[in-house]
Amino acid sequence: SINKFAPIIRTTNSAVDVANVLGIGAFDLQRTLENDPEFLDTEGEHVHDQSVTSIGIELDQKTHGAVDLGLYNACLDVLL
């Protein structure tokens, strides 16, 4: 499941102060092991939550990060 200790940050256009997401101590290995002793067992069975997904976008420095939103949305339509 998603980390219940991590705060939910509401944003507009993904604008977030980096201080709100880095170095906040939301993940604690000891706490995780207390809740799930098998967390580090790479040989054991585990299940991925199929409702949690991500996508990365690499921007070309030649275009200074310009994104064609029409093309971007078309790609997302194919993925979703």
VMD Tcl script that builds the backbone (N, CA, C; Angstrom):
set m [mol new atoms 240]
animate dup $m
set s [atomselect $m all]
$s set {name element resname resid chain x y z} {
  {N N SER 1 A 0.830 -1.181 0.000}
  {CA C SER 1 A 0.000 0.000 0.000}
  {C C SER 1 A 0.878 1.249 0.000}
  {N N ILE 2 A 0.269 2.363 -0.253}
  {CA C ILE 2 A 0.986 3.634 -0.251}
  {C C ILE 2 A 1.379 3.966 1.186}
  {N N ASN 3 A 2.503 4.627 1.361}
  {CA C ASN 3 A 3.022 4.990 2.672}
  {C C ASN 3 A 2.015 5.866 3.418}
  {N N LYS 4 A 1.404 5.300 4.457}
  {CA C LYS 4 A 0.389 6.050 5.209}
  {C C LYS 4 A 0.983 7.170 6.048}
  {N N PHE 5 A 2.301 7.187 6.200}
  {CA C PHE 5 A 2.950 8.239 6.989}
  {C C PHE 5 A 3.354 9.439 6.131}
  {N N ALA 6 A 3.333 9.276 4.820}
  {CA C ALA 6 A 3.694 10.377 3.925}
  {C C ALA 6 A 2.502 11.332 3.806}
  {N N PRO 7 A 2.764 12.628 3.862}
  {CA C PRO 7 A 1.652 13.587 3.759}
  {C C PRO 7 A 1.110 13.659 2.339}
  {N N ILE 8 A -0.152 13.988 2.211}
  {CA C ILE 8 A -0.768 14.248 0.914}
  {C C ILE 8 A -0.647 15.745 0.660}
  {N N ILE 9 A -0.057 16.088 -0.465}
  {CA C ILE 9 A 0.162 17.491 -0.800}
  {C C ILE 9 A -0.687 17.824 -2.020}
  {N N ARG 10 A -1.628 18.711 -1.858}
  {CA C ARG 10 A -2.479 19.136 -2.965}
  {C C ARG 10 A -1.732 20.211 -3.758}
  {N N THR 11 A -1.742 20.082 -5.065}
  {CA C THR 11 A -0.977 21.004 -5.901}
  {C C THR 11 A -1.802 21.498 -7.081}
  {N N THR 12 A -1.284 22.513 -7.726}
  {CA C THR 12 A -1.800 22.975 -9.000}
  {C C THR 12 A -0.642 22.882 -9.979}
  {N N ASN 13 A -0.848 22.138 -11.061}
  {CA C ASN 13 A 0.204 21.930 -12.060}
  {C C ASN 13 A 1.468 21.335 -11.441}
  {N N SER 14 A 1.305 20.496 -10.438}
  {CA C SER 14 A 2.404 19.781 -9.782}
  {C C SER 14 A 3.425 20.699 -9.118}
  {N N ALA 15 A 3.047 21.928 -8.808}
  {CA C ALA 15 A 3.960 22.871 -8.163}
  {C C ALA 15 A 4.058 22.535 -6.675}
  {N N VAL 16 A 5.231 22.040 -6.269}
  {CA C VAL 16 A 5.459 21.645 -4.885}
  {C C VAL 16 A 6.828 22.154 -4.452}
  {N N ASP 17 A 6.898 22.739 -3.282}
  {CA C ASP 17 A 8.179 23.137 -2.717}
  {C C ASP 17 A 8.954 21.868 -2.392}
  {N N VAL 18 A 10.177 21.756 -2.885}
  {CA C VAL 18 A 10.995 20.561 -2.697}
  {C C VAL 18 A 11.137 20.218 -1.211}
  {N N ALA 19 A 11.144 21.203 -0.359}
  {CA C ALA 19 A 11.266 20.957 1.086}
  {C C ALA 19 A 10.091 20.145 1.627}
  {N N ASN 20 A 8.972 20.133 0.899}
  {CA C ASN 20 A 7.803 19.368 1.331}
  {C C ASN 20 A 7.882 17.896 0.973}
  {N N VAL 21 A 8.855 17.503 0.123}
  {CA C VAL 21 A 8.919 16.102 -0.308}
  {C C VAL 21 A 10.267 15.430 -0.073}
  {N N LEU 22 A 11.321 16.187 0.106}
  {CA C LEU 22 A 12.637 15.602 0.339}
  {C C LEU 22 A 13.084 15.815 1.781}
  {N N GLY 23 A 13.661 14.770 2.351}
  {CA C GLY 23 A 14.216 14.878 3.696}
  {C C GLY 23 A 13.176 15.007 4.794}
  {N N ILE 24 A 11.952 14.539 4.564}
  {CA C ILE 24 A 10.890 14.684 5.569}
  {C C ILE 24 A 10.763 13.451 6.453}
  {N N GLY 25 A 11.552 12.405 6.156}
  {CA C GLY 25 A 11.527 11.209 6.999}
  {C C GLY 25 A 10.246 10.402 6.888}
  {N N ALA 26 A 9.570 10.470 5.756}
  {CA C ALA 26 A 8.309 9.744 5.596}
  {C C ALA 26 A 8.531 8.238 5.529}
  {N N PHE 27 A 9.706 7.812 5.048}
  {CA C PHE 27 A 10.020 6.391 5.028}
  {C C PHE 27 A 11.017 6.090 6.133}
  {N N ASP 28 A 10.677 5.136 6.974}
  {CA C ASP 28 A 11.549 4.714 8.061}
  {C C ASP 28 A 11.651 3.191 7.990}
  {N N LEU 29 A 12.849 2.677 7.687}
  {CA C LEU 29 A 13.014 1.241 7.504}
  {C C LEU 29 A 12.637 0.462 8.756}
  {N N GLN 30 A 13.032 0.942 9.905}
  {CA C GLN 30 A 12.707 0.215 11.150}
  {C C GLN 30 A 11.189 0.126 11.347}
  {N N ARG 31 A 10.513 1.226 11.140}
  {CA C ARG 31 A 9.055 1.235 11.270}
  {C C ARG 31 A 8.415 0.289 10.248}
  {N N THR 32 A 8.958 0.286 9.028}
  {CA C THR 32 A 8.450 -0.594 7.985}
  {C C THR 32 A 8.642 -2.052 8.357}
  {N N LEU 33 A 9.814 -2.393 8.893}
  {CA C LEU 33 A 10.082 -3.777 9.297}
  {C C LEU 33 A 9.196 -4.209 10.468}
  {N N GLU 34 A 8.859 -3.281 11.333}
  {CA C GLU 34 A 7.948 -3.607 12.437}
  {C C GLU 34 A 6.560 -3.960 11.899}
  {N N ASN 35 A 6.132 -3.266 10.850}
  {CA C ASN 35 A 4.822 -3.520 10.247}
  {C C ASN 35 A 4.845 -4.687 9.261}
  {N N ASP 36 A 6.005 -4.927 8.643}
  {CA C ASP 36 A 6.132 -5.977 7.630}
  {C C ASP 36 A 7.517 -6.604 7.740}
  {N N PRO 37 A 7.670 -7.606 8.612}
  {CA C PRO 37 A 8.986 -8.228 8.824}
  {C C PRO 37 A 9.596 -8.833 7.552}
  {N N GLU 38 A 8.796 -9.126 6.557}
  {CA C GLU 38 A 9.285 -9.728 5.315}
  {C C GLU 38 A 9.636 -8.680 4.250}
  {N N PHE 39 A 9.615 -7.413 4.604}
  {CA C PHE 39 A 9.819 -6.328 3.642}
  {C C PHE 39 A 11.105 -6.494 2.833}
  {N N LEU 40 A 12.198 -6.896 3.466}
  {CA C LEU 40 A 13.484 -7.008 2.785}
  {C C LEU 40 A 13.726 -8.383 2.175}
  {N N ASP 41 A 12.783 -9.302 2.298}
  {CA C ASP 41 A 12.916 -10.652 1.759}
  {C C ASP 41 A 12.662 -10.617 0.256}
  {N N THR 42 A 13.744 -10.548 -0.527}
  {CA C THR 42 A 13.600 -10.464 -1.980}
  {C C THR 42 A 13.244 -11.806 -2.611}
  {N N GLU 43 A 13.403 -12.892 -1.869}
  {CA C GLU 43 A 13.078 -14.213 -2.393}
  {C C GLU 43 A 11.625 -14.591 -2.132}
  {N N GLY 44 A 10.995 -13.943 -1.181}
  {CA C GLY 44 A 9.623 -14.269 -0.820}
  {C C GLY 44 A 8.624 -13.754 -1.845}
  {N N GLU 45 A 7.393 -14.204 -1.688}
  {CA C GLU 45 A 6.338 -13.736 -2.581}
  {C C GLU 45 A 5.891 -12.346 -2.164}
  {N N HIS 46 A 5.565 -11.537 -3.141}
  {CA C HIS 46 A 5.018 -10.220 -2.853}
  {C C HIS 46 A 4.074 -9.828 -3.987}
  {N N VAL 47 A 3.230 -8.876 -3.703}
  {CA C VAL 47 A 2.230 -8.448 -4.672}
  {C C VAL 47 A 2.384 -6.952 -4.888}
  {N N HIS 48 A 2.352 -6.556 -6.140}
  {CA C HIS 48 A 2.383 -5.137 -6.461}
  {C C HIS 48 A 0.957 -4.636 -6.591}
  {N N ASP 49 A 0.694 -3.487 -6.013}
  {CA C ASP 49 A -0.616 -2.863 -6.115}
  {C C ASP 49 A -0.778 -2.330 -7.537}
  {N N GLN 50 A -1.624 -2.964 -8.321}
  {CA C GLN 50 A -1.792 -2.593 -9.719}
  {C C GLN 50 A -2.451 -1.227 -9.907}
  {N N SER 51 A -3.022 -0.665 -8.829}
  {CA C SER 51 A -3.639 0.651 -8.957}
  {C C SER 51 A -2.612 1.784 -8.854}
  {N N VAL 52 A -1.381 1.448 -8.461}
  {CA C VAL 52 A -0.326 2.451 -8.328}
  {C C VAL 52 A 0.579 2.356 -9.551}
  {N N THR 53 A 0.643 3.420 -10.307}
  {CA C THR 53 A 1.454 3.441 -11.511}
  {C C THR 53 A 2.237 4.745 -11.575}
  {N N SER 54 A 3.202 4.778 -12.458}
  {CA C SER 54 A 3.962 6.006 -12.641}
  {C C SER 54 A 4.456 6.073 -14.077}
  {N N ILE 55 A 4.853 7.258 -14.465}
  {CA C ILE 55 A 5.405 7.477 -15.797}
  {C C ILE 55 A 6.472 8.552 -15.659}
  {N N GLY 56 A 7.551 8.409 -16.392}
  {CA C GLY 56 A 8.620 9.400 -16.378}
  {C C GLY 56 A 8.739 10.046 -17.743}
  {N N ILE 57 A 9.108 11.287 -17.757}
  {CA C ILE 57 A 9.273 12.018 -19.010}
  {C C ILE 57 A 10.653 12.649 -19.001}
  {N N GLU 58 A 11.425 12.359 -20.024}
  {CA C GLU 58 A 12.746 12.969 -20.155}
  {C C GLU 58 A 12.647 14.084 -21.180}
  {N N LEU 59 A 12.987 15.292 -20.768}
  {CA C LEU 59 A 12.878 16.443 -21.659}
  {C C LEU 59 A 14.203 16.680 -22.366}
  {N N ASP 60 A 14.127 17.026 -23.619}
  {CA C ASP 60 A 15.290 17.308 -24.441}
  {C C ASP 60 A 15.784 18.723 -24.123}
  {N N GLN 61 A 17.036 18.839 -23.757}
  {CA C GLN 61 A 17.572 20.156 -23.402}
  {C C GLN 61 A 17.609 21.103 -24.600}
  {N N LYS 62 A 17.626 20.545 -25.805}
  {CA C LYS 62 A 17.648 21.388 -27.004}
  {C C LYS 62 A 16.371 22.211 -27.121}
  {N N THR 63 A 15.266 21.654 -26.624}
  {CA C THR 63 A 13.987 22.363 -26.698}
  {C C THR 63 A 13.695 23.105 -25.396}
  {N N HIS 64 A 14.658 23.110 -24.489}
  {CA C HIS 64 A 14.526 23.798 -23.207}
  {C C HIS 64 A 13.321 23.320 -22.410}
  {N N GLY 65 A 13.022 22.030 -22.552}
  {CA C GLY 65 A 11.940 21.459 -21.763}
  {C C GLY 65 A 10.553 21.724 -22.294}
  {N N ALA 66 A 10.449 22.247 -23.521}
  {CA C ALA 66 A 9.127 22.506 -24.090}
  {C C ALA 66 A 8.412 21.180 -24.324}
  {N N VAL 67 A 7.148 21.115 -23.960}
  {CA C VAL 67 A 6.357 19.902 -24.110}
  {C C VAL 67 A 5.172 20.196 -25.018}
  {N N ASP 68 A 4.999 19.357 -26.033}
  {CA C ASP 68 A 3.831 19.441 -26.901}
  {C C ASP 68 A 2.696 18.757 -26.146}
  {N N LEU 69 A 1.813 19.535 -25.526}
  {CA C LEU 69 A 0.763 18.968 -24.689}
  {C C LEU 69 A -0.199 18.079 -25.473}
  {N N GLY 70 A -0.440 18.391 -26.728}
  {CA C GLY 70 A -1.299 17.539 -27.547}
  {C C GLY 70 A -0.690 16.159 -27.726}
  {N N LEU 71 A 0.595 16.110 -28.049}
  {CA C LEU 71 A 1.294 14.838 -28.215}
  {C C LEU 71 A 1.389 14.098 -26.882}
  {N N TYR 72 A 1.661 14.831 -25.828}
  {CA C TYR 72 A 1.741 14.244 -24.481}
  {C C TYR 72 A 0.407 13.588 -24.101}
  {N N ASN 73 A -0.681 14.304 -24.307}
  {CA C ASN 73 A -2.004 13.752 -23.988}
  {C C ASN 73 A -2.337 12.544 -24.857}
  {N N ALA 74 A -1.934 12.580 -26.124}
  {CA C ALA 74 A -2.171 11.439 -27.012}
  {C C ALA 74 A -1.412 10.210 -26.512}
  {N N CYS 75 A -0.192 10.398 -26.064}
  {CA C CYS 75 A 0.591 9.281 -25.506}
  {C C CYS 75 A -0.058 8.735 -24.229}
  {N N LEU 76 A -0.530 9.617 -23.378}
  {CA C LEU 76 A -1.192 9.179 -22.159}
  {C C LEU 76 A -2.463 8.398 -22.463}
  {N N ASP 77 A -3.193 8.839 -23.487}
  {CA C ASP 77 A -4.405 8.125 -23.888}
  {C C ASP 77 A -4.089 6.682 -24.265}
  {N N VAL 78 A -2.966 6.472 -24.937}
  {CA C VAL 78 A -2.566 5.120 -25.332}
  {C C VAL 78 A -2.210 4.299 -24.087}
  {N N LEU 79 A -1.508 4.898 -23.157}
  {CA C LEU 79 A -1.087 4.184 -21.949}
  {C C LEU 79 A -2.258 3.848 -21.032}
  {N N LEU 80 A -3.216 4.753 -20.939}
  {CA C LEU 80 A -4.323 4.551 -20.024}
  {C C LEU 80 A -5.412 3.742 -20.683}
}
mol reanalyze $m
mol bondsrecalc $m
mol representation Tube
mol addrep $m
